[in-house]
Amino acid sequence: MLGGKMMSPIYKQIALDLANRIYHGDLNVGDKIHGRSTLAGEYNVSPETIRRSVKLLEDMEVVTSSQGSGITVLSKENAATFIKRFKDIESIGVLKDNIDGLLDKRRNIDEELHNAIEKVISFSERLKNVNPINTLEIQLPPKCHLVGKSVAEVKFWQNTGATIIGIRRKGELIISPGPYASFEEGDTVLVVGENVLEVIERYFEIKKN
C-alpha cells in the first residue's frame, strides 16, 4: 500500500495513507478505524508507529481516538487539508535535497578545477621553454586601473587575448572567477594565453582608460 520511494518516516506515510482513504471515501465520517494493534499488523509496523501516525491526524482533527472507543473519523475536509500540507512539506524536502546535491556537485567541481589549475601551473613552470601557451601569474600594480572593475567590464580577453583561470587573493585561490568577478588591490591574476606576457604587462601598467 505504501510502495515506491519513501521520502518521509513511515509513520508520516501511514498517516497520509489513512488521510487518503478518508478523502476518497474508503473511510467515512463517523466510521471506526481498526485499533492500533490491527493497524500495526496491516502496515507491518509497531503499535508505537501507529500511535504517532494517529497523533498527526488528531492534531489536524482528521480523526479522534480515545481509550476503549478506538479511532473515529472526524472530517473529510481536514483529511484533504492534511494531504495538501503533507505534499507541500514533501516538495520542500525534495527541493532541499536537490539543493544539497547541487552544492555537493559544485564543491566537487571546484575541487577538481582547483587541482587542474595547480597542475597547469606546475606543468607550465617546467615546460615554459617548450610550450608557448603558458600560465602566467601577474600581480596587479599599485593603483592599477583594473581595481574595482569586473572582468567583463574591462574586456580582458578582447584586450589581451588571454583567459583568466584564477585569482590569488589574500592567500586564497579563486578558481574560474567568471566575467562578473571584480579585481581588488593586491590581486595576482592567473592567465593562460599564447605569447601574451608583454601584452598583459602593458595592459596592467600602461593602459589608463
C-alpha positions as CSV (number, residue, x, y, z in Angstrom):
1,M,0.0,0.0,0.0
2,L,3.0,2.3,0.6
3,G,5.1,1.2,-2.4
4,G,7.7,3.4,-4.0
5,K,10.4,5.6,-2.7
6,M,9.6,6.9,0.8
7,M,10.7,10.5,1.4
8,S,9.4,10.6,5.0
9,P,9.4,8.5,8.1
10,I,7.0,5.5,7.9
11,Y,4.6,6.9,10.5
12,K,4.0,10.0,8.3
13,Q,3.5,7.8,5.3
14,I,0.9,5.8,7.2
15,A,-0.9,9.0,8.3
16,L,-1.0,10.1,4.7
17,D,-2.4,6.8,3.6
18,L,-5.2,6.9,6.2
19,A,-6.0,10.5,5.2
20,N,-6.2,9.4,1.5
21,R,-8.6,6.6,2.5
22,I,-10.8,9.1,4.3
23,Y,-10.7,11.6,1.5
24,H,-11.5,9.1,-1.2
25,G,-14.4,7.7,0.8
26,D,-13.0,4.3,1.8
27,L,-13.5,5.6,5.3
28,N,-16.4,7.9,6.1
29,V,-17.0,10.4,8.8
30,G,-18.1,8.6,11.9
31,D,-16.5,5.3,10.9
32,K,-14.4,3.4,13.4
33,I,-10.9,2.6,12.2
34,H,-9.3,-0.6,13.3
35,G,-7.5,-0.5,16.6
36,R,-3.8,0.3,16.8
37,S,-2.8,-3.4,17.1
38,T,-4.8,-4.3,14.0
39,L,-3.4,-1.3,12.0
40,A,0.1,-2.2,13.2
41,G,-0.5,-5.7,11.7
42,E,-1.9,-4.3,8.5
43,Y,1.0,-1.9,7.9
44,N,3.5,-4.4,9.4
45,V,4.8,-1.8,11.9
46,S,4.9,-1.4,15.7
47,P,1.9,-0.1,17.7
48,E,4.1,2.9,18.6
49,T,4.5,3.8,14.9
50,I,0.7,3.7,14.6
51,R,0.3,5.8,17.7
52,R,2.5,8.5,16.1
53,S,0.5,8.3,12.8
54,V,-2.8,8.7,14.6
55,K,-1.4,11.6,16.6
56,L,-0.6,13.5,13.4
57,L,-4.2,13.0,12.2
58,E,-5.6,14.0,15.6
59,D,-3.6,17.2,15.6
60,M,-5.3,18.1,12.3
61,E,-8.7,17.0,13.6
62,V,-8.9,14.3,10.9
63,V,-9.6,11.6,13.5
64,T,-10.1,11.3,17.2
65,S,-9.1,8.5,19.4
66,S,-9.9,7.5,23.0
67,Q,-9.3,4.6,25.3
68,G,-11.9,1.9,24.7
69,S,-13.6,3.7,21.8
70,G,-10.8,3.3,19.3
71,I,-10.2,5.7,16.3
72,T,-13.1,7.6,14.8
73,V,-13.1,9.6,11.5
74,L,-14.0,13.2,12.1
75,S,-13.6,15.2,8.8
76,K,-13.1,14.5,5.1
77,E,-12.2,18.2,4.6
78,N,-9.5,18.1,7.2
79,A,-8.1,15.0,5.6
80,A,-7.8,16.9,2.3
81,T,-6.0,19.7,4.2
82,F,-3.7,17.2,5.8
83,I,-2.8,15.7,2.4
84,K,-2.1,19.1,0.8
85,R,0.1,20.1,3.8
86,F,2.0,16.9,3.7
87,K,2.7,17.2,-0.1
88,D,3.8,20.8,0.4
89,I,6.3,19.7,3.0
90,E,7.4,16.8,0.8
91,S,8.0,19.2,-2.1
92,I,10.1,21.5,0.1
93,G,12.1,18.4,1.2
94,V,12.7,17.4,-2.3
95,L,13.9,20.9,-3.3
96,K,16.2,21.0,-0.3
97,D,17.7,17.6,-1.2
98,N,18.2,18.9,-4.8
99,I,19.9,22.0,-3.5
100,D,22.2,19.9,-1.2
101,G,23.0,17.7,-4.1
102,L,23.9,20.6,-6.4
103,L,26.1,22.2,-3.7
104,D,27.9,18.9,-3.2
105,K,28.5,18.7,-7.0
106,R,29.7,22.3,-7.0
107,R,32.2,21.6,-4.2
108,N,33.5,18.6,-6.1
109,I,33.8,20.6,-9.4
110,D,35.5,23.5,-7.6
111,E,38.0,21.0,-6.1
112,E,38.6,19.4,-9.5
113,L,39.1,22.8,-11.1
114,H,41.5,23.8,-8.3
115,N,43.6,20.7,-8.8
116,A,43.6,21.1,-12.6
117,I,44.7,24.7,-12.3
118,E,47.5,23.8,-9.9
119,K,48.6,21.1,-12.4
120,V,48.6,23.5,-15.3
121,I,50.7,26.0,-13.3
122,S,53.1,23.2,-12.3
123,F,53.5,21.9,-15.9
124,S,53.8,25.4,-17.3
125,E,56.6,26.2,-15.0
126,R,58.5,23.1,-16.0
127,L,57.7,23.3,-19.7
128,K,57.9,27.1,-20.3
129,N,60.6,26.7,-22.9
130,V,58.7,24.1,-24.8
131,N,55.0,25.1,-24.8
132,P,54.2,28.7,-26.0
133,I,50.9,28.6,-24.1
134,N,51.9,29.2,-20.6
135,T,50.2,30.0,-17.3
136,L,51.2,33.5,-16.1
137,E,50.9,35.0,-12.7
138,I,50.7,38.7,-12.8
139,Q,50.3,40.8,-9.7
140,L,48.2,44.0,-10.1
141,P,50.5,47.0,-9.7
142,P,49.6,49.7,-7.1
143,K,46.6,51.9,-8.1
144,C,46.0,49.6,-11.1
145,H,43.2,50.9,-13.4
146,L,41.5,47.5,-13.2
147,V,40.8,47.7,-9.4
148,G,37.1,47.8,-8.7
149,K,36.1,46.8,-12.3
150,S,34.8,43.4,-13.4
151,V,36.5,41.1,-15.9
152,A,33.7,41.7,-18.4
153,E,33.8,45.5,-17.9
154,V,37.4,45.8,-18.8
155,K,37.0,43.3,-21.8
156,F,40.1,41.4,-20.6
157,W,40.1,38.7,-23.2
158,Q,39.4,41.2,-26.1
159,N,42.2,43.4,-25.0
160,T,44.9,40.8,-24.1
161,G,44.0,37.6,-25.9
162,A,44.4,35.8,-22.5
163,T,41.9,33.9,-20.4
164,I,41.8,34.3,-16.6
165,I,41.7,30.9,-14.9
166,G,42.1,32.1,-11.3
167,I,42.8,35.0,-9.0
168,R,45.1,34.7,-5.9
169,R,43.7,36.9,-3.2
170,K,44.8,37.1,0.5
171,G,46.2,33.6,0.4
172,E,43.3,32.0,-1.3
173,L,42.8,30.9,-4.9
174,I,39.6,31.9,-6.6
175,I,39.2,29.4,-9.5
176,S,37.4,30.2,-12.7
177,P,36.3,33.6,-11.5
178,G,33.9,34.4,-14.4
179,P,33.0,37.6,-16.2
180,Y,31.4,39.3,-13.1
181,A,34.4,38.9,-10.8
182,S,36.0,42.2,-9.8
183,F,39.6,43.0,-9.4
184,E,40.9,44.1,-6.0
185,E,44.1,45.8,-4.8
186,G,46.9,43.2,-4.4
187,D,45.3,40.5,-6.6
188,T,47.5,38.1,-8.5
189,V,45.8,37.2,-11.7
190,L,46.4,33.7,-13.3
191,V,46.0,33.7,-17.1
192,V,46.7,31.4,-20.0
193,G,47.5,32.5,-23.5
194,E,49.9,32.2,-26.3
195,N,52.8,34.6,-26.1
196,V,50.8,37.3,-24.3
197,L,53.1,38.2,-21.5
198,E,54.2,41.6,-23.0
199,V,50.6,42.5,-24.0
200,I,49.3,41.8,-20.5
201,E,52.1,43.6,-18.7
202,R,51.5,46.7,-20.9
203,Y,47.7,46.4,-20.3
204,F,48.2,46.3,-16.5
205,E,50.8,49.0,-16.2
206,I,50.3,51.4,-19.1
207,K,46.6,51.5,-20.0
208,K,44.9,54.3,-18.2
209,N,41.4,54.4,-19.7
